[in-house]
Structure formats: structure tokens, C-alpha cells
Amino acid sequence: MNADTQIPQISARDRFVAGMSHAACTVNVVTTDGPSGRAGVTVSAMASVSADGEAPTLLVCVHHLSPAAPKILENGVVCVNVLREDQSYISEAFAGRFKDELGDKFECTEWVTLANGTPRVADPLVAFECRILSAERVGTHHVLLCAVDDTHSARIGSPLIYANRSYGSSRRIEAPRSMRGVLNGEGLKLNVGCFHTFGPFLMPALIRQLGGLDIDLLEGDQRRLTESLISGETEVALIYDNGLDERFEWEALGTLTPYVLLAEDHPMARQAEVLPTDLAAEPMVLLDAPPSGAYFTGILTAQGIEPVIAHRSTSFEMVRGMVAHGLGYTLLATKPAASMSYDGLPLVALPLAGDHALSQIVLAWRKDHRLSGAAERFAQKCRDKFARG
């Protein structure tokens, strides 16, 4: 090794920040109003201190450089709004993400004024109406000890969670029935993502073959599944290779060839194959779920054909149904065994003539993640299934 070569050292701070990114927490918007004015900020550092004493207490940490910090300290009252899983837009607004769209952060949702004068999100998961008992500056943050004067709880909903530097939601997990079963490897659980169009052709058989492995299945498009891998919501996912970057590792399993789907009475249904030029003036029903929409339109534009898109749907079966009813043709890559639409109308699948980009199915996972034993078992079953065709 060259004497001048230095291995960069990771600071204790960076190790701590990286480590804390794995610690899941609720997403909270802390608001205030009073003599110093109205303000609010998104915080993740919020925790219960005690339910007993003169009043229940909780702890909140606010960065000292936040414009809301001095107003919170001077007003002496806050509302801690714990957000629901569908309210990430409120978090983003109060984290300053939409400055160009919002003149005032409070425009992002509706508010109710509490007895202490603070604004409360009209429909949070829960909100705590608080007085600040003490504030101490620790490092870059003000650590606030707050007395809870009232609690406003929703009847339904799940908390918005932040972990692995992305939003997520909580899900119920059944506890093991016995420690002996855990030690014997029984009840292993695997969170798997699968692209929604080809999932029905792969997952039922895989789940059956894996026997005692408890598989929690998430279906979605490419964007949804890659987000789930990054956040840790899923450990592995069967998806397309389109758009995967350096954050992921993946193993190629098989390819799908694009084809043309037509109604049985379509004039082209009697042809042996369809030329891209045959589709130039035909209405197209587009499967518009990432990355499918861009992939199928790209096949035609690469041949100099600008598709005439008459209808769009993110649903595979909806697209097939529209085609069966004569609303246009479509391009697909997944081919069901049955040549009928969901409502029983006949369909004809024909080859698309020429050389076109193929869809490659891959098993993907997060780059820095070491696959569990359950994931390795699943991966081997996937390899076996594609090897058999």
C-alpha cells in the first residue's frame, strides 16, 4: 500500500447517524401559537416520559436552527401532532419541502384551535396538547419536557413511520407461539415484493412449494416495490430490471417477450404476427403502471411509431377487458394461460414482429443487506422455477 494512501475514517457522529437511521419512529408535527406567533416543524424525536404525576409528560427535541424553535420556546405551549400513514404530505410541508408551492406551511391541511391556543391537525392519528415545563439545549437541539394537558385520539388509522431514511407504516406481526419452535426454525417469516402483473403466475406455486415458510406478500408496481426494498418493508422482490441502480443487488431469472393482444373479432386477429407499422393508426389501451407504460410505448417509438393511446389503466385485467371489448389493442409481456378476459370474452395474442427490448425478471434486494436464510430458500425456489421454464 502506498504510504501516502489514507483510509478514510468514519466519524463517531456519522456512525451514530447511520445507526439511528434504522431506529423506527413516528412522524410528528409540533405546532405552536401565542405572543411570538404561529409556527410548526416536523420532528422524529418524540417519546413518552411518564403517564403519572401531576400531569403526563412527554419529551420533544427541536433543532435550534429551526425557525419554529424560538417561537415554541417563547410561547411555552405546543401541540404534538402524531401523523397517520396517509399524511406524509403534512410532514413534508413542515420539513420545508414545498416552499415553492406553499406561501404558508399551514395551508397544507385543515386545523383546529385547541384550548391552549395551539393549532391541531384536524384529523391526526393522535395529538397531545402540551405546556413546556423545561427546555435544555443539548448539542444542536432543544430538549423540551412537556406536560400533557389533553389528548385527542382518532378512532382509526395507523401511524406514519420513518426508518431507513424513508416513510413506512406499521403492520401487525404475530408473536411466535413457543421459543422451541423459534430455535427449530419453525415459523420463519419472509417479506416478499412481487410485480403485480406477473405475480399471480409465480407466487401461488412458490408459496406452496416453500411449505412452512411464512411469506408476507406485497404486490405493486416498480416504484412501490423498490421503495419497499429501500425502507426494509420487503427483503426481496421479484421485479423488472428497469431503473434499478447502485442501491440494489439483483439476480436475473428470466425474460418475457412483448406481444400484441387483440379482441377475437379484430381484423388483425387472423394474422400470423403483427408488424409495428400495422399499429400506427390503431387505438392503444396502455398498461400504465411503472415501468410498463414507458416500456411498451418505447417499443413502438423505437420503430418510428407514435402510439395512439385511447385508454390507460394500471390494472392488467382492466387492460385485457378493454381490449376484449374492442376498445383497442395492447402490448403486454405477461401471458395468462387462459385466452379470455375477466368477463369471459375471447382474446388473441400474436407475436410482435421484429427485434425488441425484452423484459427481464430479476430477484432484487438492497445492496447493503445480507439475505436471511428464508430469503435464500426463496431465491433457490425462484431459480428452480425459471430453470424449468
N, C-alpha and C positions, 0 to 999 in steps of 0.2 A: 504494500500500500504506500502511495506517495506520502511523504512526511507532511506535505502541505495540505493533504486531504483531511478535512474535518467532517466527522459525522455530526449532523445537526442534532442538537439535544432538544427534547420536548420539555417545555417548562411545566412546573407543577400546576400552574394555572390552566394550561392547555389540557393537561391530563384530567384535571378536575372537570373542566367544561365538557370534555368528551365523555367522561364518565357520567356526568349528570344528565347528558342528553338521553340516556337510557332510562332515567327515572321518570315514569309517567306521572303527570299531574293534571288537575283540572285547569281549564282556561277561565280566567276571571277578569271582569272589567270593574275596576274600582272607580267610583264616581263621587263627586263632592259638590257642594254649593254652599254659599254663605257670603260673608262680607268681602272675601277675596275673589269671589266669582265662581262660576261653574267650570269644572274640569273633569277629565277622566283618562284612565290609562289601562292598558291590558297588562296583567301580571300573571305569572305562573306560581310564584312563591306565596302561597296562602295555606294556612293549616290551623286546625283546632288546637287550642291551648288547654282549656278546661271547660267543662259544662257546669261546674259547681262554683260556689262563691256568690258574691252579691249579684253578679251577672255572668253569663257565659262569656268566654273570651276567645278570640282568635288572633292570629299573627299574620301580618301582610308586609311584604317587602316591596318598596318602590325605589327605582333608580333616582339618584339625586339630580341627574340632569334632565329628567322628565319635566316638561313644562307644567305638568299637573302637581308635581311634588310640593312646591311652596304653597299652593292653594289648599292642598289636602292638609298640610301641617297647620296653616293659619285658620282654616275653617274649623278644624277639630272634629269634623263629622264625615263619615263616608258610608257609601252603600257598596257592599261587595256582591257583585252580580256573578253567579256561577252559571256559565252558558250551557245551553243544550247542544247536542251533537249537530243540529242543523243551523247553528248560529255562528259559524266561523267568520262570516262576513262582519259581524259586530266586533269580534276580536281583531280582525284585520284593520277595520276602520280606526279603532282606538290604539292600534300599534303604528298608525301613521301611513298605512299602505295606499290609501285612496285620497291623498292630498289634492290631486288634480281634479278629482270628481266631487269632493265634498268641501263646501265652504266651512262647514262646522261638523265635527265628528258625530255630534248628536243627531244629525239628520239621517243616520243610517237605520234607525228603528224608532219605535214609539216608546214613550216614557211615562212614568207615574211619579208624582212627587210624594215623598214619604213625610212622616211627621217631623223628622229632624231636618227637613228641607232638601235632602239629597235626592237626585233623580235615580229612579229604579227602572231598569229594563221592564217593559210592560209584561213580558212573558218569559222570564228566565227559568232555568231549572229550579234555582233557589236564590234568594237574596237575603243578605244579612245587613240590618240597619244598625250602624255602629257609632260609638263615641271613641275617640282616640284617648287612651289612658296614658300612654307614654310613647316617645319616639327617640330612637338612638341611631346615630349614624355608624354603620359598620361597613368598612370598605367603601364600595360605591353606592350602597343602598341605605335608605332609611328603613329601619325595622320598627314597625308600628304594632303595639299591643292594643287591641281594640275590645271594648265592652260591647256585647251584642244586646241591643235593647229590644229588637224584634226580628223574627224570621218569617220570610214569605216563601212558601214552598209550592211548587207546581204539583199537580196530581199525576202527571205522566211525563215521560221523557227520560233520556239518558244523557250523562254528562259528556261534554266535548273534552277530549283528552289530547294532550300534547306530549309526544315522546318520539325519540329518534328524529327530531327536527321536523316533524310533520304532525298534522292533526289526525286524530283517530276517534274511535268510540269504544265504549265498554261493551263487553259481551259476557253473558253468563257462562261460567265454566264449572262443570260438575266436579266435586272433590272425589278423590279415589275412595273406594269402599273399604280397602284394607291396605296396610303397609306391606303385607306379604305379597299381594298382587303387584304392587309397585316394584318391589325387589325382584319379582319373577318376570318383569317386563310386560305384564298384562295391562291393558287399557292405555297403551301408548297413543298419544294424540298428535295429529299432524294437520296443520292448517295449509290447505292447497288452494291455489287460484287456478281457474281454467277459463279460457276464452269462450264466450257464451255461444258461439255458433257451432264449434266442433266439440264442445264439452259433452253434449248428450251422446255423442258417438264413442267417447272414450271413457268417461268417468264411471258410469254404472258398472261396466265389466271390471275396471281396475279396482273399484271399491270392493266388489265381490271377491276378487282374487286375493285381496290383501287381508281377508278374514278378520282377525281380531284387532287390526289397526283402526283406531277411531279417527276418521277423517272428517274434518270440518271444511266444507267446500264453499268457496267464494266464486261466483260467476260474474263476469263483467267484460268490458272492452279493454283494449290495450292500456289506455290511460289509467283506468281504475285498478288494473292488476299490477302495473308497475309501481303505482303509489302504495299498494298494499305490501309489496316486497320491501320497499324502502322503509316503510313505517314499522315493519315486523308483524303486520296483521296476518300475512301469509309467509310461510317459509320457502315454498317453491311454487312455481306457476307454469302451467302449460299455455304458452302464448306464441305469437309470431315473433320472428326476429326483427321485425321492422322497428326502428327507433331505439333499440337497446344500445346503451352507451357504456362508458367505463365503470359505471356503478354496479354493473351486473356481470355475473358469470352465466354461461349457458351452454347447453349440450344439444346439438342438432339431433332430431329424432326422425323426421320425415318431411316430405314435401307434398303440397297439394297443387294440382294443375287447374287453372281457371277454365270455366266452361260457360256456355250460353244456356240459359233456361228460358223456355218458351211455353206458351199455352199450347195444348194439343192441336187446336184448330188454327194456329198461326201459319201463314203461308210458308215460312222458312222451316217449319217443323218437319217437313218431308225431306229436307236436305241431309246429306251425309255429314256436313260440317258447315260452320258459318264463318265467312270472311269478315274481318273488321270493317271493311267497306260496306258490307251488307247492313251494318248497324248505323250508318252515318245519319240516316233520316228517321230512324225508328225511335219512339219514346222509350226512355230507360227508367226502370224502377231501381233506385240505388240503395244498396245496403250501406247506410251512412253511419257506421259505428267505427271509430278509430281502431286500427288503421285501414279498415276495409274500404271506406269511401275513396280515399286518396289512391289506394292500390288499384281498384277497379277502373276508376276514371283514368288513372295513369297508363293503364294498358292500352286504352284507346288513343289517348293523346300522343303516346309514343308512336302510333301508327298514322298520325296526322288526322285523327278523327276527333271532333269535338262532340262529346256525348250530349244528346238532347234529354236532359233529366226532367221527367214528368212528375215523378213522385220519389219521396225519400222516406226511409224508415230505419230505425236502429234494430228492429226485430227481424230475425231471419225468417220466421214463419209468416210474418206480415208481408214481407217482400215476395215470398213464394205465392202467397194468396193473391196478391195484386196481379202478379204475372198470370196466374191461372184464370183470372177474370178478364184477361185481355187488356190490361192497362199498360202493357209494355213488356220488354224483355228485361232480363237482368244478367249480370255476370256474378258467378259465385265460385267458390273453391271447395267448400264442403258439400258432399253429395250424399243425401239420405238414401237409404235402401229403398224406401217407398217412393214411387214416382207420382205422388198425389199431394195436393195442397192440404192444409189443415182441415178445410171444409169439404174434402173429397173430390176435388176437380183434378183431371189428369194433367200432367206436366211432361215436357220433353226436354231432356238435357242433351246438348250437342257439343262436340269439340269446337273450340275457337281456333281456327286455322292460323298457322304462323308460330314463330318463336316468341314467347312472352315470359316476363319475370314470374318465377314460381313463388308460392307462399311456403316458407319454411317454418314448420312447427318445432319449437325448442322447449326444453325444460330449463327454466331460468331461476336464479336465486341471487341474493345480494352478494356483492363481491367479497366483502369482509366477513362473510358468515360461513362457518364450518357446519356442513349438513349433519343433522341428527341421524341417529340410527333409523328412525322411522322414515325420514326423507330419503335415505339411501335405499331402503327397501322399496319405496315408491318409485324411485328413479330406475331401479332394476326392472320392475314390472313394466314401466314405460318402454324401456329398451326392448324387452321381450316382445311386447305387443306390436311395436313398429317393425321389429325384425321379422315377425310372422306376416306382416303386410295387413 
